[in-house]
Amino acid sequence: MTEERELAKKFGMESPVHETIEDTHKSYNDCLTNIIGNMNQKSMMLIGSHNKDSIELAKQLINKSEFLTSRNIGFGQLKGFADNITVKLTREGFKVYKYLPYGPTEHVMPYLVRRGQESRQMLREQEFQDIYLKNEIKNRLRLRRD
């Protein structure tokens, strides 16, 4: 993100990156609200997000709709990110697609670094995710015994 800001400044362009994480979330949520609000019965959408608040907003908007369901809206997430959110979404009947970037290291690493920079909040929540996953494993083992 720092490089993108510096390049934009060097070439006299507006920065393609929001100044704050709050601005980024607001922009994303405003777009999400606008798109879902303008969908029709034939529309399909894949929501790419690891942000719990954005996903909750999407679910609220879907539930308010007369015709949007988990059949025409799914979620996409980077493999290994927000698995606790993934489990909750699948339990609620939504389809979640995990993607795994691949390719030459010089192309993949900058992408992954960027995702990591954008997802610092998620990384801070990793401890809670680990606790959640341990409890989920225990629950599944308990169900298996019954």
ROSE-4610 file (N, C-alpha, C; in Angstrom, 1 decimal, always signed):
// ROSE-4610
residu = [M/M/M/T/T/T/E/E/E/E/E/E/R/R/R/E/E/E/L/L/L/A/A/A/K/K/K/K/K/K/F/F/F/G/G/G/M/M/M/E/E/E/S/S/S/P/P/P/V/V/V/H/H/H/E/E/E/T/T/T/I/I/I/E/E/E/D/D/D/T/T/T/H/H/H/K/K/K/S/S/S/Y/Y/Y/N/N/N/D/D/D/C/C/C/L/L/L/T/T/T/N/N/N/I/I/I/I/I/I/G/G/G/N/N/N/M/M/M/N/N/N/Q/Q/Q/K/K/K/S/S/S/M/M/M/M/M/M/L/L/L/I/I/I/G/G/G/S/S/S/H/H/H/N/N/N/K/K/K/D/D/D/S/S/S/I/I/I/E/E/E/L/L/L/A/A/A/K/K/K/Q/Q/Q/L/L/L/I/I/I/N/N/N/K/K/K/S/S/S/E/E/E/F/F/F/L/L/L/T/T/T/S/S/S/R/R/R/N/N/N/I/I/I/G/G/G/F/F/F/G/G/G/Q/Q/Q/L/L/L/K/K/K/G/G/G/F/F/F/A/A/A/D/D/D/N/N/N/I/I/I/T/T/T/V/V/V/K/K/K/L/L/L/T/T/T/R/R/R/E/E/E/G/G/G/F/F/F/K/K/K/V/V/V/Y/Y/Y/K/K/K/Y/Y/Y/L/L/L/P/P/P/Y/Y/Y/G/G/G/P/P/P/T/T/T/E/E/E/H/H/H/V/V/V/M/M/M/P/P/P/Y/Y/Y/L/L/L/V/V/V/R/R/R/R/R/R/G/G/G/Q/Q/Q/E/E/E/S/S/S/R/R/R/Q/Q/Q/M/M/M/L/L/L/R/R/R/E/E/E/Q/Q/Q/E/E/E/F/F/F/Q/Q/Q/D/D/D/I/I/I/Y/Y/Y/L/L/L/K/K/K/N/N/N/E/E/E/I/I/I/K/K/K/N/N/N/R/R/R/L/L/L/R/R/R/L/L/L/R/R/R/R/R/R/D/D/D]
num = [1/1/1/2/2/2/3/3/3/4/4/4/5/5/5/6/6/6/7/7/7/8/8/8/9/9/9/10/10/10/11/11/11/12/12/12/13/13/13/14/14/14/15/15/15/16/16/16/17/17/17/18/18/18/19/19/19/20/20/20/21/21/21/22/22/22/23/23/23/24/24/24/25/25/25/26/26/26/27/27/27/28/28/28/29/29/29/30/30/30/31/31/31/32/32/32/33/33/33/34/34/34/35/35/35/36/36/36/37/37/37/38/38/38/39/39/39/40/40/40/41/41/41/42/42/42/43/43/43/44/44/44/45/45/45/46/46/46/47/47/47/48/48/48/49/49/49/50/50/50/51/51/51/52/52/52/53/53/53/54/54/54/55/55/55/56/56/56/57/57/57/58/58/58/59/59/59/60/60/60/61/61/61/62/62/62/63/63/63/64/64/64/65/65/65/66/66/66/67/67/67/68/68/68/69/69/69/70/70/70/71/71/71/72/72/72/73/73/73/74/74/74/75/75/75/76/76/76/77/77/77/78/78/78/79/79/79/80/80/80/81/81/81/82/82/82/83/83/83/84/84/84/85/85/85/86/86/86/87/87/87/88/88/88/89/89/89/90/90/90/91/91/91/92/92/92/93/93/93/94/94/94/95/95/95/96/96/96/97/97/97/98/98/98/99/99/99/100/100/100/101/101/101/102/102/102/103/103/103/104/104/104/105/105/105/106/106/106/107/107/107/108/108/108/109/109/109/110/110/110/111/111/111/112/112/112/113/113/113/114/114/114/115/115/115/116/116/116/117/117/117/118/118/118/119/119/119/120/120/120/121/121/121/122/122/122/123/123/123/124/124/124/125/125/125/126/126/126/127/127/127/128/128/128/129/129/129/130/130/130/131/131/131/132/132/132/133/133/133/134/134/134/135/135/135/136/136/136/137/137/137/138/138/138/139/139/139/140/140/140/141/141/141/142/142/142/143/143/143/144/144/144/145/145/145/146/146/146]
x = [+0.8/+0.0/+0.9/+2.0/+2.9/+3.5/+3.8/+4.4/+3.3/+2.1/+1.0/+0.8/+0.9/+0.7/+1.9/+3.1/+4.3/+4.3/+3.9/+3.8/+2.8/+1.6/+0.6/+1.1/+1.8/+2.3/+3.4/+4.3/+5.3/+4.8/+3.6/+3.0/+1.9/+1.7/+0.7/-0.7/-0.9/-2.2/-2.8/-4.1/-4.7/-4.4/-4.2/-3.9/-5.0/-4.7/-5.8/-6.2/-5.5/-5.7/-6.4/-7.4/-8.0/-7.0/-7.2/-6.3/-6.4/-7.6/-7.8/-8.6/-8.4/-9.2/-10.7/-11.0/-12.5/-13.0/-12.2/-12.7/-12.8/-11.9/-12.0/-13.2/-13.5/-14.7/-16.0/-16.0/-17.2/-17.4/-16.4/-16.5/-17.0/-16.4/-16.8/-18.3/-18.7/-20.1/-21.1/-20.7/-21.6/-21.8/-20.7/-20.8/-21.7/-21.4/-22.2/-23.7/-24.0/-25.4/-26.0/-25.3/-25.8/-26.0/-25.1/-25.2/-26.3/-26.3/-27.4/-28.8/-28.9/-30.1/-30.6/-29.8/-30.2/-30.2/-30.1/-30.1/-31.5/-31.7/-33.0/-33.0/-34.1/-34.3/-33.2/-32.8/-31.8/-30.4/-30.2/-28.8/-28.1/-26.8/-25.9/-24.8/-24.2/-23.2/-22.3/-21.0/-20.0/-19.4/-19.5/-19.1/-17.7/-16.7/-15.3/-15.0/-15.0/-14.7/-14.3/-13.4/-13.1/-13.6/-14.2/-14.6/-15.9/-15.9/-17.1/-18.3/-18.0/-19.1/-19.7/-18.8/-19.3/-20.2/-19.7/-20.5/-21.8/-21.8/-23.1/-24.0/-23.5/-24.3/-24.9/-24.1/-24.6/-25.7/-25.5/-26.6/-27.9/-27.8/-28.9/-29.7/-28.9/-29.5/-30.1/-29.5/-30.0/-31.3/-31.3/-32.5/-33.7/-33.4/-34.5/-35.1/-34.4/-34.8/-35.9/-36.8/-37.8/-37.3/-36.3/-35.9/-34.4/-33.6/-32.2/-32.0/-31.3/-31.0/-29.6/-29.3/-27.9/-27.7/-28.8/-28.7/-28.1/-28.4/-27.8/-26.7/-26.4/-25.3/-24.4/-23.1/-22.2/-21.0/-20.1/-19.0/-17.7/-16.7/-15.4/-14.3/-13.4/-12.4/-11.1/-10.0/-8.6/-8.5/-8.0/-7.8/-6.9/-7.4/-6.6/-7.0/-7.9/-8.3/-9.8/-10.1/-11.4/-12.2/-11.5/-12.2/-13.4/-13.3/-14.4/-15.7/-15.5/-16.6/-17.1/-16.2/-16.6/-17.5/-17.1/-17.9/-19.3/-19.4/-20.7/-21.5/-21.0/-21.7/-22.2/-21.4/-21.9/-23.0/-22.9/-23.9/-25.3/-25.2/-26.4/-26.8/-26.2/-26.7/-26.1/-25.1/-24.4/-23.3/-23.1/-21.9/-20.7/-19.6/-18.4/-17.3/-16.6/-15.6/-14.2/-13.3/-12.0/-11.0/-10.2/-9.3/-7.9/-7.0/-5.6/-4.8/-4.1/-3.3/-2.2/-1.9/-0.7/-0.1/+1.2/+1.9/+3.3/+4.0/+5.4/+5.5/+6.5/+6.7/+6.7/+7.3/+7.4/+6.0/+5.0/+3.7/+2.8/+3.0/+2.1/+2.5/+3.8/+4.1/+3.7/+3.8/+3.3/+1.8/+1.0/-0.4/-0.7/+0.0/-0.2/+0.2/+1.3/+1.7/+0.6/+0.1/-1.0/-2.2/-2.6/-3.7/-3.4/-2.2/-1.8/-1.9/-1.4/-1.5/-3.0/-3.8/-5.2/-5.9/-5.4/-6.1/-5.4/-4.8/-4.1/-5.1/-6.3/-7.4/-7.7/-7.7/-8.0/-6.9/-5.7/-4.5/-4.6/-5.0/-5.1/-6.2/-7.2/-8.3/-7.9/-6.7/-6.3/-6.4/-6.1/-6.2/-7.6/-8.6/-10.0/-10.4/-9.9/-10.2/-9.6/-8.4/-7.9/-8.7/-9.2/-10.1/-11.3/-11.9/-13.1/-13.0/-11.8/-11.6/-11.4/-10.7/-10.5/-11.9/-12.7/-14.1/-14.9/-14.7/-15.4/-15.0/-13.7/-13.2/-13.8/-13.8/-14.3/-15.8/-16.6/-18.0/-18.2/-17.4/-17.6/-17.2/-16.2/-15.8/-16.9/-17.5/-18.6/-19.8/-20.1/-21.3/-21.0/-19.8/-19.4/-19.6/-19.3/-19.5/-20.9/-21.8/-23.2/-24.0]
y = [-1.2/+0.0/+1.2/+1.2/+2.3/+2.6/+1.5/+1.6/+2.2/+1.8/+2.3/+3.8/+4.2/+5.7/+6.5/+5.9/+6.6/+6.7/+5.6/+5.7/+6.7/+6.7/+7.7/+9.1/+9.3/+10.7/+11.0/+10.1/+10.3/+10.7/+10.1/+10.3/+11.4/+12.0/+13.1/+12.5/+11.3/+10.7/+10.6/+10.5/+10.3/+8.8/+8.7/+7.4/+6.4/+5.2/+4.2/+3.5/+3.9/+3.3/+4.3/+3.9/+4.8/+5.1/+6.3/+6.7/+5.9/+5.5/+4.7/+3.5/+2.5/+1.3/+1.5/+2.5/+2.8/+3.3/+4.2/+4.6/+3.5/+2.5/+1.3/+0.5/+0.3/-0.5/+0.3/+1.6/+2.4/+2.3/+2.4/+2.3/+1.0/-0.1/-1.4/-1.7/-1.3/-1.5/-0.7/+0.6/+1.4/+0.7/+0.2/-0.5/-1.8/-2.5/-3.7/-3.4/-2.4/-2.0/-1.6/-0.9/-0.4/-1.6/-2.5/-3.6/-4.5/-4.9/-5.8/-5.2/-3.9/-3.2/-3.1/-3.3/-3.2/-4.5/-5.6/-6.9/-7.3/-8.2/-8.7/-10.2/-10.9/-12.3/-13.2/-12.6/-13.4/-13.1/-12.1/-11.7/-12.8/-12.8/-13.7/-12.8/-13.1/-12.3/-13.2/-12.9/-13.6/-12.4/-12.5/-11.4/-11.8/-11.1/-11.4/-10.6/-11.2/-10.4/-11.4/-10.9/-11.6/-10.7/-9.6/-8.6/-9.1/-9.4/-9.8/-8.8/-7.6/-6.6/-6.5/-6.5/-6.5/-7.7/-8.9/-10.1/-10.0/-9.5/-9.4/-8.4/-7.3/-6.4/-7.1/-7.8/-8.6/-9.5/-10.3/-11.2/-10.4/-9.3/-8.5/-8.1/-7.6/-7.1/-8.3/-9.4/-10.6/-11.0/-11.0/-11.5/-10.5/-9.2/-8.2/-8.4/-9.0/-9.1/-10.2/-10.0/-10.9/-12.1/-12.0/-13.0/-13.4/-12.8/-13.1/-14.2/-15.2/-16.4/-16.8/-17.9/-18.5/-19.1/-19.3/-19.8/-18.9/-17.6/-16.6/-15.7/-15.9/-15.1/-16.0/-16.0/-16.8/-15.9/-16.4/-15.7/-16.3/-15.5/-15.9/-15.4/-16.3/-15.9/-16.6/-16.0/-16.5/-17.7/-18.8/-20.0/-19.7/-20.1/-19.9/-18.6/-17.8/-16.5/-16.7/-16.2/-16.1/-17.4/-18.5/-19.8/-19.9/-19.1/-19.1/-18.5/-17.5/-16.9/-17.9/-18.6/-19.6/-20.6/-21.2/-22.2/-21.7/-20.5/-19.9/-19.7/-19.2/-19.0/-20.3/-21.3/-22.6/-23.2/-23.0/-23.5/-22.8/-21.5/-20.7/-21.0/-21.9/-22.3/-21.6/-20.8/-20.0/-20.9/-20.7/-21.3/-20.4/-21.0/-20.2/-20.9/-20.1/-20.6/-20.1/-21.0/-20.6/-20.6/-19.6/-19.6/-19.6/-20.2/-20.3/-19.7/-18.5/-17.9/-18.8/-18.9/-19.6/-18.9/-19.2/-18.6/-18.4/-17.6/-17.3/-16.5/-16.8/-16.2/-14.7/-14.1/-12.7/-12.0/-12.8/-12.3/-12.6/-13.8/-14.2/-13.5/-13.4/-12.8/-11.3/-10.4/-9.1/-9.1/-10.0/-10.1/-10.6/-11.6/-12.1/-11.1/-10.3/-9.3/-8.2/-7.8/-6.9/-7.4/-8.6/-9.2/-9.2/-9.4/-9.4/-8.0/-7.0/-5.6/-5.2/-5.6/-5.3/-6.0/-7.1/-8.0/-8.0/-6.9/-6.9/-7.2/-6.6/-6.8/-8.3/-9.0/-10.4/-11.2/-10.8/-11.5/-11.3/-10.1/-9.9/-10.8/-11.1/-12.0/-13.4/-13.8/-15.1/-16.0/-15.4/-16.1/-16.5/-15.6/-16.0/-17.1/-17.0/-18.0/-19.3/-19.4/-20.6/-21.3/-20.5/-21.0/-21.5/-20.8/-21.2/-22.5/-22.7/-23.9/-25.1/-24.9/-26.0/-26.4/-25.5/-25.8/-26.5/-26.1/-26.7/-28.2/-28.4/-29.8/-30.7/-30.1/-30.9/-31.2/-30.2/-30.4/-31.5/-31.5/-32.5/-33.9/-34.0/-35.3/-35.8/-34.9/-35.2/-35.7/-35.0/-35.5/-36.8/-37.1/-38.3/-39.5/-39.3/-40.3/-40.7/-39.6/-39.8/-40.6]
z = [+0.0/+0.0/+0.0/+0.7/+0.8/-0.6/-1.3/-2.7/-3.6/-3.5/-4.4/-4.1/-2.9/-2.6/-3.2/-3.0/-3.5/-5.0/-5.7/-7.2/-7.6/-7.0/-7.3/-7.2/-6.1/-5.8/-6.9/-7.2/-8.2/-9.5/-9.9/-11.2/-11.2/-10.0/-9.9/-9.9/-9.5/-9.5/-8.1/-8.0/-6.8/-6.2/-5.0/-4.4/-4.6/-5.0/-5.2/-3.9/-2.8/-1.5/-0.6/+0.1/+1.1/+2.2/+2.8/+3.9/+5.2/+5.5/+6.7/+6.5/+7.4/+7.3/+7.4/+8.2/+8.3/+7.0/+6.3/+4.9/+4.0/+4.1/+3.2/+3.5/+4.8/+5.1/+4.7/+4.9/+4.5/+3.0/+2.2/+0.8/+0.4/+0.9/+0.6/+0.9/+2.2/+2.6/+1.8/+1.4/+0.6/-0.8/-1.4/-2.6/-2.5/-1.4/-1.2/-1.0/-0.3/-0.1/-1.4/-2.2/-3.5/-4.5/-4.5/-5.5/-5.1/-3.8/-3.4/-3.5/-3.2/-3.3/-4.8/-5.7/-7.2/-7.9/-7.1/-7.7/-8.0/-9.0/-9.3/-9.1/-9.5/-9.2/-10.0/-11.1/-11.9/-11.6/-10.7/-10.4/-9.5/-9.7/-8.9/-8.4/-7.2/-6.7/-5.8/-5.9/-5.0/-4.2/-2.9/-2.0/-1.5/-1.9/-1.4/-0.2/+1.0/+2.2/+3.3/+4.2/+5.4/+6.6/+6.3/+7.3/+7.9/+9.2/+9.9/+9.7/+9.9/+9.9/+8.5/+7.4/+6.1/+5.7/+6.2/+6.0/+6.7/+7.9/+8.7/+7.9/+7.4/+6.6/+5.4/+4.7/+3.5/+3.9/+5.0/+5.4/+5.8/+6.4/+6.7/+5.5/+4.5/+3.2/+2.5/+2.5/+1.8/+2.5/+3.8/+4.6/+4.4/+4.1/+3.9/+2.5/+1.6/+0.2/+0.1/-0.9/-1.1/-1.9/-2.7/-3.6/-3.5/-2.7/-2.6/-1.6/-1.9/-1.0/-1.2/-0.5/-0.6/-1.9/-2.7/-4.0/-5.0/-4.8/-5.8/-5.2/-4.0/-3.4/-2.6/-2.8/-2.1/-1.6/-0.9/-0.3/-0.8/-1.0/-1.4/-0.4/+0.0/+1.0/+0.6/+1.0/+0.8/+1.8/+1.3/+2.1/+3.3/+4.5/+5.7/+6.4/+5.8/+6.4/+6.8/+8.0/+8.5/+8.5/+8.9/+8.8/+9.8/+10.9/+11.8/+11.2/+10.3/+9.6/+8.6/+7.9/+6.9/+7.5/+8.7/+9.3/+9.6/+10.1/+10.5/+9.2/+8.2/+6.9/+6.4/+6.4/+5.8/+6.7/+8.0/+8.9/+8.6/+8.2/+7.9/+6.4/+5.7/+4.4/+3.3/+3.5/+2.4/+1.8/+0.5/-0.1/+0.1/+0.5/+0.6/-0.2/-1.0/-1.9/-1.3/-1.1/-0.7/-1.9/-2.0/-3.2/-2.7/-3.5/-3.2/-4.3/-4.1/-5.1/-5.5/-6.8/-7.2/-8.4/-8.7/-9.8/-9.3/-10.2/-9.8/-8.5/-7.7/-6.4/-6.5/-7.6/-7.7/-7.9/-8.3/-8.5/-7.3/-6.7/-5.6/-4.3/-4.0/-2.7/-2.5/-3.5/-3.3/-3.0/-3.7/-3.5/-2.0/-1.6/-0.2/+0.8/+0.6/+1.5/+1.6/+0.5/+0.4/+1.2/+1.0/+1.8/+3.3/+3.6/+5.1/+5.6/+4.9/+5.3/+5.5/+4.6/+4.7/+5.8/+6.2/+7.2/+8.5/+8.9/+10.2/+11.4/+11.2/+12.2/+12.3/+11.2/+11.2/+11.9/+11.6/+12.2/+13.8/+14.2/+15.7/+16.3/+15.4/+15.9/+15.8/+15.3/+15.1/+16.4/+17.5/+18.8/+19.1/+18.8/+19.0/+18.0/+16.8/+15.8/+16.2/+16.7/+17.2/+18.3/+19.2/+20.3/+19.7/+18.7/+18.1/+17.4/+16.6/+15.9/+16.8/+17.9/+18.9/+19.4/+19.7/+20.2/+19.2/+17.9/+16.8/+16.6/+16.7/+16.6/+17.8/+19.0/+20.1/+19.9/+19.4/+19.1/+18.1/+17.0/+16.0/+16.5/+17.3/+17.8/+18.8/+19.6/+20.5/+19.7/+18.6/+17.7/+17.1/+16.7/+16.1/+17.0/+18.3/+19.3/+19.6/+19.4/+19.7/+18.7]
